[in-house]
Amino acid sequence: MLDWTDRHCRYFHRLLAPHARLYTEMVTSAALVRGHALHLLEHSDEERPLALQLGGSDPVELAAAARLGAAAGYDEINLNVGCPSDRVQSGRFGACLMREPALVADCVRAMRGAVDVPVTVKCRLGVDDQDAYADLQRFTEAMLEAGVRTLIVHARKAWLQGLSPKENREIPPLDHARVYRLKREFPELVVVINGGIGTVDEARAHLAQVDGVMIGRAAYHDPYFLARLEQALYGTPPPAREAVLDRLRPYAQAELARGTALAHITRHVLGLYHGEPGARAFRRALSEGAHRLGAGWALVEQARPGRVA
């Protein structure tokens, strides 16, 4: 979720799903180690359990980045071997690394040697014409040998040439059955499935076959889906949407006081009333008003459904 699941998004999502493990947007090892962009590691304790997702292909640099993440308090370091964007490919990381399982294994070993927290990997089924089950099998074997115990699998392959990142989330067909097979053949591996999961029933069906589900854009566009899933899996009563905004207010006001623009927070909240009366007016009021100079929490109060003029 590059450029989406920043710390404001994660704080908001934690209010909806107390038991979920949250993941950062992908942060490149180069940005942390060579660019000294340590502000990318900022997070609130309330976000935990929290995983730092890294992108890179240099074992030494990834080990240093993982060390920085563990020192910052992250509970897991995740290596992204699934993102298909052009800027990721040009840096030799993301999905293109699925062609180089030995290199990915070296990266994992270096990261595991640098930190005490778990190191996990997120991947695709394959890339381009390298998408036979045997390719995924070999990749998985290399990960296990390197010490990976949790593999998160986006259940579609990536086309690295000719498709945009958006198209790579929609056009290559989903193959959940292949992920199920992976779990059956590698029962010692914790397998988490990702891709095309948009309802509680779908999540339950996957959990009958694998160990976990990762929710991406469905949770972003309809955040309250996280509350429904939390209730289904853990029995936690879903909070009223009004209560979520009430709990978000102190965080937002503290961020505004330190100079954060309101739009940086409210852009993640636009879908809170998805499917509910007043949802469109809520989105419009925040989208149009949050960018204005001096916009504060009063705008959110005015935008709440039932209060929009």
Buried (B, 14 or more C-beta within 10 A) or exposed (E): BBEEBBBBBBBBBBBBBEEBBBBBBBBBBBBBBEEEEEEBBEBBEEBBEBBBBBBBBBBBBBBBBBBBBBEBBBBBBBBBBBBBBEEBBEBBBBBBBBBBBEBBBBBBBBBBEBBEBBBBBBBBBBBBEBBEBEBBBEBBBBBBEBBBEBBBBBBBBBBBEEBEBEEBBEEBEBBBEBBBBBBEEBEEBBBBBBBBBBEBEBBEEBBEBBBBBBBBBBBBEBBBBBBBBBBBBEEBEBBEBEEBBEBBEEBBEEBBEEEBBBBBBBBBBBBBBBEEEBBEBBBEBBBEBBBEEEBEBEBBEEBBBEEEE
